[in-house]
Amino acid sequence: MRTTFTVLSLAAIIAFICCQSAGAVAINAAAIRQTAAAPSAVQQAQYYERHTRYHVTKCYRELVVGPYVCHRFHRW
């Protein structure tokens, strides 16, 4: 029983330490606006859109690396 309690306590402490986030730190509104306005290079690399006469083809990657997944959307 003591061993089980020790292992569970250690797991809880490790989980608490690993799940701490730096995102909870308060920052000013100007920094938030600047970050939101800047385009992300990763997002641009993962998304591709092509317009044709009858449809729009949107291709994106589900992960950073890997093949594109493409879907066609018909224009009205």
Stockholm file with secondary structure:
# STOCKHOLM 1.0

chainA/1-76         MRTTFTVLSLAAIIAFICCQSAGAVAINAAAIRQTAAAPSAVQQAQYYERHTRYHVTKCYRELVVGPYVCHRFHRW
#=GR chainA/1-76 SS CHHHHHHHHHHHHHHHHHTCCGGGSCCCHHHHHHHHHSCCHHHHHHEEEEECSSEEEEEECSSSSSCCEEEEEECC
#=GC SS_cons        CHHHHHHHHHHHHHHHHHTCCGGGSCCCHHHHHHHHHSCCHHHHHHEEEEECSSEEEEEECSSSSSCCEEEEEECC
//
